[in-house]
Amino acid sequence: MMTTSIPSLLLPLTIASLLFLTYHSVEVVAAAKLDRNISHGHNGKLPPYTPGPFSIVSLTPSDETLLSKGKPVMKQIPYTPEDNMGEGGRAICVQDVDAPKPAVWNQILGLDEYVGKVKKLNICKNYFVEKEGEDGAVRIKTKMVIGVLPGFSYENYYNHRYTPASNSMTWQLDYDKTSDFDDVSGHWHVEDHPQKAGTSRVFYACDVTFKQRMPKAVMSYVNKSALKLATGWVKRESEERKDACVPDEFLPDVVTE
């Protein structure tokens, strides 16, 4: 089983997609004929992320310089023994955004509006949104279809949990449905910038296991480039709508006596 980091929410037409199809076009076409309403076959192989800061990520002065210039920074965090994943680690992308946190969350949580912002994303539609728990958390289940080439697409079903108290959204696959990826584990975290008022620092991670082994050329491209694409569109859209707010359906309920 091959594990890598990739923005599963946001995979556009890339070299990785083209190379994948070169090796696995038969599997992609067959996947389109699956009954998506049957269970995925397992309940998760990748360790889930815990909402909250990536406390293990340490930024150097050179990292801060890059971030101040609007460039993303990639960091690696090791797997823990509890993850039971062996050696290696998880890639994290850090990006400063010249917009406040509500504007950033407006973009991340606006899943029904991803089409048109994310290249080659043909369908992105929530099919379940419900508040749960006393921490204001919201469960969001989303269908996404990415058109890679004419006649080829990836169809996946995601189970997100937005926890405003932790300034995070984590997700895995919706294991009650069948997706084209074998497994997914992701995490958005948004903080106030430590030095610049009215701006944000965004952390993004998303791990994926594929059902077939990936060529080395694909793995190299994904590890170096794919996570940056995810934070890049969020940065662009957030900075264009700095006054945007968290959508009403994700705001905590107001308790009145």
C-alpha positions in Angstrom: 0.0 0.0 0.0 1.4 3.4 -1.0 0.8 6.4 1.1 1.3 10.0 0.2 0.1 13.5 0.8 -2.2 15.1 -1.7 -5.1 17.6 -1.6 -7.9 15.0 -2.1 -10.4 17.8 -1.9 -8.8 19.7 -4.7 -6.9 17.4 -7.1 -6.8 19.3 -10.5 -5.6 18.1 -13.9 -1.9 17.6 -13.2 1.0 15.5 -14.4 0.1 13.2 -11.6 -3.4 12.6 -12.9 -2.1 12.0 -16.4 0.5 9.5 -15.3 -2.0 7.7 -13.1 -4.3 7.2 -16.0 -1.5 5.9 -18.2 -1.0 3.1 -15.7 -4.5 2.6 -14.4 -7.0 3.8 -17.0 -8.9 0.5 -16.9 -9.4 0.7 -13.1 -10.6 4.4 -13.4 -13.2 3.5 -16.0 -14.4 0.5 -14.0 -14.8 2.6 -10.9 -17.3 4.8 -12.6 -19.7 1.8 -12.8 -19.5 1.0 -9.1 -22.6 1.1 -6.9 -21.6 4.0 -4.7 -24.2 3.3 -2.1 -22.5 0.2 -0.7 -19.9 0.3 2.0 -16.3 1.1 1.1 -14.9 -2.2 2.4 -13.1 -0.9 5.4 -13.5 1.8 8.1 -10.2 3.5 7.7 -6.6 2.6 7.3 -4.9 6.0 7.8 -4.7 7.5 11.3 -7.1 10.4 11.6 -6.0 13.9 12.4 -6.9 15.5 15.7 -8.5 19.0 15.5 -6.3 21.8 16.7 -2.9 23.3 16.0 -0.1 21.4 14.4 2.0 21.9 17.5 4.8 19.7 16.3 5.4 22.0 13.3 8.3 24.4 13.9 8.9 27.3 11.5 12.4 28.7 11.0 13.4 32.3 10.3 13.8 31.3 6.6 10.4 29.8 6.6 9.0 33.1 8.0 10.7 35.0 5.3 9.1 32.8 2.6 5.7 33.1 4.2 6.0 36.9 4.4 6.5 36.9 0.6 3.3 35.0 0.0 5.0 31.7 -0.7 3.9 28.3 0.9 6.2 26.3 3.2 6.2 22.6 3.3 7.0 20.8 6.5 7.3 17.1 7.4 6.0 15.6 10.7 6.9 11.9 11.5 4.4 9.2 12.2 4.0 8.3 15.9 4.2 4.7 17.1 0.5 4.9 17.8 -0.1 5.6 14.1 1.2 2.1 13.3 2.4 3.3 9.9 6.1 2.5 10.1 8.7 4.9 9.0 8.1 8.2 7.2 5.7 11.0 8.0 3.0 13.4 6.9 3.5 16.5 4.8 2.1 19.8 6.0 1.7 22.9 3.9 1.7 26.3 5.6 0.5 29.5 3.9 0.0 33.0 5.1 -3.2 34.7 3.9 -3.8 38.4 3.8 -7.4 38.1 5.1 -8.9 37.4 8.5 -10.0 33.9 9.7 -13.7 34.3 8.9 -12.9 35.0 5.2 -10.6 32.0 5.1 -13.3 29.7 6.6 -15.9 31.2 4.2 -13.9 29.6 1.4 -13.0 26.3 3.1 -16.5 25.7 4.3 -18.2 26.8 1.1 -17.9 23.3 -0.4 -21.0 23.7 -2.6 -19.2 26.6 -4.3 -15.9 24.9 -5.0 -16.7 24.2 -8.7 -15.3 27.1 -10.7 -12.6 27.8 -8.1 -10.9 24.5 -8.3 -9.7 23.4 -11.8 -11.3 20.2 -13.2 -13.7 19.8 -10.3 -17.0 18.9 -12.0 -19.1 18.1 -8.9 -18.8 19.2 -5.3 -22.1 18.9 -3.4 -22.9 18.4 0.3 -25.4 15.6 0.9 -25.4 15.8 4.7 -24.9 18.8 7.0 -25.7 18.6 10.7 -24.6 20.2 13.9 -23.5 17.8 16.6 -22.2 18.0 20.1 -21.9 20.9 22.5 -18.7 22.3 20.9 -20.5 23.7 17.9 -19.1 21.0 15.6 -20.7 20.4 12.3 -20.7 17.1 10.3 -20.4 17.7 6.5 -20.6 14.9 4.0 -19.6 15.8 0.4 -19.6 14.1 -3.0 -16.7 15.3 -5.3 -16.1 14.3 -8.9 -12.9 15.5 -10.5 -12.8 15.2 -14.3 -9.3 14.3 -15.2 -9.7 13.7 -19.0 -12.8 13.2 -21.1 -14.4 9.9 -19.9 -12.1 9.7 -16.9 -12.9 10.9 -13.4 -12.3 10.3 -9.7 -15.4 10.1 -7.5 -15.0 10.3 -3.8 -17.3 10.8 -0.7 -15.9 12.7 2.2 -16.9 12.9 5.9 -15.8 16.2 7.3 -16.0 17.5 10.9 -15.7 21.2 11.4 -14.8 22.2 15.0 -14.9 26.0 15.4 -13.6 25.8 18.9 -10.4 24.2 17.5 -10.3 26.4 14.4 -10.1 23.1 12.4 -11.8 20.9 10.0 -10.7 17.2 9.7 -12.0 14.5 7.4 -11.8 11.0 6.2 -13.8 9.1 3.6 -17.5 8.4 4.1 -17.1 4.6 4.6 -20.8 4.0 4.0 -20.2 4.7 0.4 -17.6 3.5 -2.2 -14.9 6.0 -3.3 -12.1 5.7 -5.9 -9.3 6.4 -3.4 -8.6 3.7 -0.9 -8.4 6.0 2.1 -8.1 9.7 3.0 -7.2 11.6 6.1 -7.1 15.4 6.1 -6.9 18.5 8.3 -7.4 22.2 7.8 -6.3 24.5 10.6 -6.6 28.3 10.5 -4.9 30.7 13.0 -4.6 34.4 13.5 -1.2 35.5 12.1 1.2 35.7 15.0 2.5 39.2 14.0 0.1 40.8 11.4 -3.3 41.8 12.7 -6.2 41.0 10.3 -4.4 38.2 8.5 -4.3 34.4 8.9 -1.9 31.5 8.9 -3.3 28.3 7.3 -2.1 24.8 7.8 -3.2 22.0 5.4 -2.5 18.3 5.3 -4.2 15.4 3.5 -3.0 11.9 3.3 -4.2 9.4 0.7 -3.8 5.7 0.0 -4.5 4.5 -3.5 -5.9 1.2 -4.5 -3.1 0.6 -6.9 0.6 1.2 -6.4 1.6 4.6 -7.9 4.6 5.1 -10.3 7.6 6.9 -8.8 7.2 9.9 -11.1 3.7 10.4 -9.8 4.8 10.1 -6.2 7.6 12.7 -6.7 5.2 15.2 -8.3 2.6 14.8 -5.6 4.9 15.1 -2.7 6.5 18.3 -4.0 3.6 20.2 -5.5 0.1 19.0 -4.8 -0.4 20.4 -1.3 0.6 23.8 -2.4 -2.3 23.8 -4.9 -4.8 23.5 -2.1 -3.6 26.4 0.0 -3.0 28.5 -3.2 -6.7 28.6 -4.2 -7.8 29.3 -0.7 -5.3 32.2 -0.4 -6.4 33.7 -3.7 -10.2 33.5 -3.1 -9.9 34.6 0.6 -7.8 37.7 -0.3 -10.4 38.6 -3.0 -13.2 38.5 -0.4 -11.7 39.8 2.8 -15.0 40.8 4.3 -16.6 37.4 3.9 -17.9 35.7 7.0 -18.4 32.1 8.2 -21.6 30.8 6.5 -24.6 31.0 8.8 -25.2 27.2 8.8 -21.8 26.7 10.5 -22.2 29.4 13.2 -22.8 28.2 16.8 -26.4 28.2 17.9 -27.3 31.2 20.0 -28.8 30.1 23.3 -31.6 32.4 24.6 -33.3 32.2 27.9 
